[in-house]
């Protein structure tokens, strides 16, 4: 039977070895796969002020979450989630000087995410953050297992999505553009955590160590990596009527409140049968509201 499918385009070649031995090639591949492009860069550049407004709330919510579980809270004492030794002193709390200092580092990191993602320096920094949490190349190693890192990244993404989508002034179209861009950045960061923890490509370990500690890492580099050319961040017309993303800021939504699961409210019972084998059968939908944008 002839379905007249024809011959599709040739797939783009991806050099597997370069994914593990060249950070630039890895980033190019992730950009291409996730469709991270100039529209995302524009959304990030024009939405930076909204992201920065959220940073204090994100930092507080993240550390509140990390301190809720002994395995992640203990890491502030032992610098490792592998070491299950109970701390000699009481577990740390949010007002402990050490936690306040760690909050400051997270604030710096989130501000750094608001910088120009069209330069390799931006991605080298994210790669260095991944390396620093893997217990490698540090006088005092910090070894955080990947399950906790990925869960934390997912939690940060959830906070940003909820907060940006409930913004009281941004148009829906701009909210979607900003959420998509932020999500792609966080997923690439998640990959740059994973690459220091998973064993994929370990046959290239010797060559990976050579590129991973490039002496340029951490220094400014104007290399443009999106499509191999410089990307302008000026606002462009995006609709048939010629209106831009920035022009839609005046559009508002009726309420600044949005449902949230960040308050730690106890789940309500759903009335599912006691004989249910679903592990989530008793999880409720009730939650309180997060009014991040409230006055």
BELPE-V10165 format. One record per residue. N is the residue number from 0. SS is DSSP state (A for helix, B for strand, O for the rest). PHI is phi in degrees with one decimal (NA if undefined). Layout:
BEGIN
n:N ss:SS phi:PHI
n:N ss:SS phi:PHI
END
This chain:
BEGIN
n:0 ss:O phi:NA
n:1 ss:O phi:-97.5
n:2 ss:O phi:-94.4
n:3 ss:O phi:53.0
n:4 ss:O phi:-75.4
n:5 ss:O phi:73.0
n:6 ss:O phi:-104.2
n:7 ss:O phi:-77.6
n:8 ss:O phi:-67.4
n:9 ss:O phi:-66.4
n:10 ss:O phi:-66.8
n:11 ss:O phi:-70.3
n:12 ss:O phi:-76.7
n:13 ss:O phi:-124.2
n:14 ss:O phi:-80.0
n:15 ss:A phi:-58.5
n:16 ss:A phi:-61.0
n:17 ss:A phi:-65.3
n:18 ss:A phi:-60.8
n:19 ss:A phi:-103.1
n:20 ss:A phi:-112.2
n:21 ss:O phi:-132.1
n:22 ss:A phi:-61.6
n:23 ss:A phi:-62.0
n:24 ss:A phi:-67.5
n:25 ss:A phi:-63.8
n:26 ss:A phi:-66.0
n:27 ss:A phi:-58.6
n:28 ss:A phi:-64.4
n:29 ss:A phi:-63.6
n:30 ss:A phi:-60.0
n:31 ss:A phi:-66.1
n:32 ss:A phi:-68.1
n:33 ss:A phi:-86.7
n:34 ss:O phi:56.2
n:35 ss:O phi:-80.0
n:36 ss:O phi:-138.5
n:37 ss:A phi:-63.3
n:38 ss:A phi:-65.4
n:39 ss:A phi:-67.9
n:40 ss:A phi:-61.9
n:41 ss:A phi:-61.9
n:42 ss:A phi:-60.6
n:43 ss:A phi:-67.4
n:44 ss:A phi:-67.1
n:45 ss:A phi:-81.8
n:46 ss:O phi:-107.0
n:47 ss:A phi:-54.9
n:48 ss:A phi:-63.8
n:49 ss:A phi:-73.9
n:50 ss:A phi:-65.2
n:51 ss:A phi:-63.9
n:52 ss:A phi:-63.9
n:53 ss:A phi:-85.1
n:54 ss:A phi:-55.8
n:55 ss:A phi:-58.2
n:56 ss:A phi:-67.1
n:57 ss:A phi:-62.3
n:58 ss:A phi:-59.5
n:59 ss:A phi:-64.4
n:60 ss:A phi:-66.7
n:61 ss:A phi:-64.4
n:62 ss:A phi:-72.7
n:63 ss:A phi:-61.3
n:64 ss:A phi:-67.9
n:65 ss:A phi:-61.5
n:66 ss:O phi:-83.7
n:67 ss:O phi:-77.6
n:68 ss:O phi:-118.9
n:69 ss:A phi:-63.1
n:70 ss:A phi:-69.0
n:71 ss:A phi:-89.3
n:72 ss:A phi:-67.5
n:73 ss:O phi:-63.0
n:74 ss:A phi:-62.4
n:75 ss:A phi:-71.9
n:76 ss:A phi:-94.3
n:77 ss:A phi:-101.6
n:78 ss:O phi:61.5
n:79 ss:B phi:-160.2
n:80 ss:O phi:-90.2
n:81 ss:O phi:-80.7
n:82 ss:O phi:-76.6
n:83 ss:O phi:-98.1
n:84 ss:O phi:-66.1
n:85 ss:O phi:-69.6
n:86 ss:O phi:-64.4
n:87 ss:O phi:-66.7
n:88 ss:O phi:-102.6
n:89 ss:O phi:-62.7
n:90 ss:O phi:-60.0
n:91 ss:O phi:-71.6
n:92 ss:O phi:-130.0
n:93 ss:O phi:-62.3
n:94 ss:O phi:-93.1
n:95 ss:O phi:-67.7
n:96 ss:A phi:-52.3
n:97 ss:A phi:-63.8
n:98 ss:A phi:-71.1
n:99 ss:A phi:-61.0
n:100 ss:A phi:-67.8
n:101 ss:A phi:-65.1
n:102 ss:A phi:-61.6
n:103 ss:A phi:-62.7
n:104 ss:A phi:-63.3
n:105 ss:A phi:-66.4
n:106 ss:A phi:-60.5
n:107 ss:A phi:-59.5
n:108 ss:A phi:-62.6
n:109 ss:A phi:-66.6
n:110 ss:A phi:-65.5
n:111 ss:A phi:-63.2
n:112 ss:O phi:-65.9
n:113 ss:O phi:-88.8
n:114 ss:O phi:-85.2
n:115 ss:O phi:-69.1
n:116 ss:O phi:-83.0
n:117 ss:O phi:-89.8
n:118 ss:B phi:-106.4
n:119 ss:A phi:-67.2
n:120 ss:A phi:-59.7
n:121 ss:A phi:-58.4
n:122 ss:A phi:-77.8
n:123 ss:A phi:-63.4
n:124 ss:A phi:-63.2
n:125 ss:A phi:-62.8
n:126 ss:A phi:-66.1
n:127 ss:A phi:-65.6
n:128 ss:A phi:-60.9
n:129 ss:A phi:-61.4
n:130 ss:A phi:-62.8
n:131 ss:A phi:-63.6
n:132 ss:O phi:-96.8
n:133 ss:B phi:-104.1
n:134 ss:O phi:78.7
n:135 ss:O phi:-111.0
n:136 ss:O phi:53.4
n:137 ss:O phi:-142.4
n:138 ss:O phi:-64.4
n:139 ss:O phi:-121.6
n:140 ss:O phi:-57.3
n:141 ss:O phi:-114.4
n:142 ss:B phi:-112.7
n:143 ss:O phi:-108.7
n:144 ss:O phi:-65.1
n:145 ss:A phi:-62.8
n:146 ss:A phi:-57.5
n:147 ss:A phi:-75.6
n:148 ss:A phi:-65.1
n:149 ss:A phi:-65.6
n:150 ss:A phi:-64.6
n:151 ss:A phi:-66.4
n:152 ss:A phi:-63.5
n:153 ss:A phi:-64.0
n:154 ss:A phi:-67.1
n:155 ss:A phi:-61.8
n:156 ss:A phi:-61.1
n:157 ss:A phi:-61.1
n:158 ss:A phi:-62.6
n:159 ss:A phi:-62.4
n:160 ss:A phi:-61.1
n:161 ss:A phi:-61.7
n:162 ss:A phi:-66.9
n:163 ss:A phi:-68.8
n:164 ss:A phi:-72.6
n:165 ss:O phi:-104.0
n:166 ss:O phi:-61.4
n:167 ss:O phi:-76.6
n:168 ss:O phi:-124.6
n:169 ss:O phi:-65.5
n:170 ss:O phi:-71.2
n:171 ss:A phi:-60.1
n:172 ss:A phi:-62.2
n:173 ss:A phi:-74.3
n:174 ss:A phi:-57.9
n:175 ss:A phi:-61.6
n:176 ss:A phi:-62.0
n:177 ss:A phi:-71.1
n:178 ss:A phi:-62.9
n:179 ss:A phi:-61.5
n:180 ss:A phi:-66.0
n:181 ss:A phi:-62.4
n:182 ss:A phi:-61.6
n:183 ss:A phi:-64.7
n:184 ss:A phi:-59.8
n:185 ss:A phi:-65.3
n:186 ss:A phi:-72.1
n:187 ss:A phi:-68.9
n:188 ss:A phi:-60.1
n:189 ss:A phi:-59.6
n:190 ss:A phi:-65.5
n:191 ss:A phi:-74.6
n:192 ss:A phi:-78.9
n:193 ss:A phi:-60.5
n:194 ss:O phi:-65.7
n:195 ss:O phi:-90.3
n:196 ss:O phi:-114.8
n:197 ss:O phi:-78.5
n:198 ss:O phi:-102.1
n:199 ss:O phi:-58.1
n:200 ss:O phi:74.6
n:201 ss:A phi:-66.0
n:202 ss:A phi:-66.8
n:203 ss:A phi:-103.1
n:204 ss:A phi:-54.2
n:205 ss:A phi:-61.5
n:206 ss:A phi:-74.6
n:207 ss:A phi:-63.7
n:208 ss:A phi:-65.7
n:209 ss:A phi:-66.2
n:210 ss:A phi:-82.0
n:211 ss:A phi:-65.4
n:212 ss:O phi:-113.8
n:213 ss:O phi:-55.0
n:214 ss:O phi:-60.4
n:215 ss:O phi:-78.1
n:216 ss:O phi:-58.5
n:217 ss:O phi:93.2
n:218 ss:O phi:-104.6
n:219 ss:O phi:-64.8
n:220 ss:O phi:-146.6
n:221 ss:O phi:-85.9
n:222 ss:O phi:-57.1
n:223 ss:B phi:-98.6
n:224 ss:O phi:-120.3
n:225 ss:O phi:-85.9
n:226 ss:O phi:69.2
n:227 ss:O phi:76.0
n:228 ss:O phi:-145.3
n:229 ss:O phi:-69.3
n:230 ss:O phi:-115.4
n:231 ss:O phi:-83.8
n:232 ss:O phi:-112.1
n:233 ss:O phi:-70.5
n:234 ss:O phi:-67.2
n:235 ss:O phi:-116.6
n:236 ss:O phi:-69.8
n:237 ss:O phi:-124.2
n:238 ss:O phi:-131.4
n:239 ss:O phi:-62.3
n:240 ss:O phi:-84.8
n:241 ss:O phi:86.1
n:242 ss:O phi:-78.3
n:243 ss:O phi:-106.8
n:244 ss:O phi:-61.3
n:245 ss:A phi:-65.5
n:246 ss:A phi:-65.3
n:247 ss:A phi:-95.6
n:248 ss:O phi:-58.7
n:249 ss:O phi:-72.3
n:250 ss:O phi:-68.2
n:251 ss:O phi:-127.9
n:252 ss:O phi:-107.2
n:253 ss:O phi:-69.1
n:254 ss:O phi:-132.8
n:255 ss:O phi:-95.2
n:256 ss:O phi:-95.1
n:257 ss:B phi:-141.5
n:258 ss:B phi:-57.8
n:259 ss:O phi:-144.5
n:260 ss:O phi:-110.6
n:261 ss:O phi:-88.8
n:262 ss:O phi:-83.7
n:263 ss:O phi:79.9
n:264 ss:O phi:-64.3
n:265 ss:O phi:-69.1
n:266 ss:O phi:-68.2
n:267 ss:O phi:-88.0
n:268 ss:O phi:-78.5
n:269 ss:O phi:-102.3
n:270 ss:O phi:82.9
n:271 ss:O phi:-67.6
n:272 ss:O phi:-63.2
n:273 ss:O phi:-65.3
n:274 ss:O phi:-87.1
n:275 ss:O phi:-63.7
n:276 ss:O phi:-96.8
n:277 ss:O phi:-73.7
n:278 ss:O phi:-66.9
n:279 ss:O phi:-106.9
n:280 ss:O phi:-61.8
n:281 ss:O phi:-94.0
n:282 ss:O phi:-76.8
n:283 ss:O phi:-94.4
n:284 ss:O phi:-104.5
n:285 ss:O phi:-69.5
n:286 ss:O phi:-159.2
n:287 ss:O phi:-87.4
n:288 ss:B phi:-107.8
n:289 ss:B phi:-107.1
n:290 ss:O phi:-110.9
n:291 ss:O phi:-62.9
n:292 ss:O phi:-93.1
n:293 ss:O phi:-68.5
n:294 ss:O phi:-69.7
END
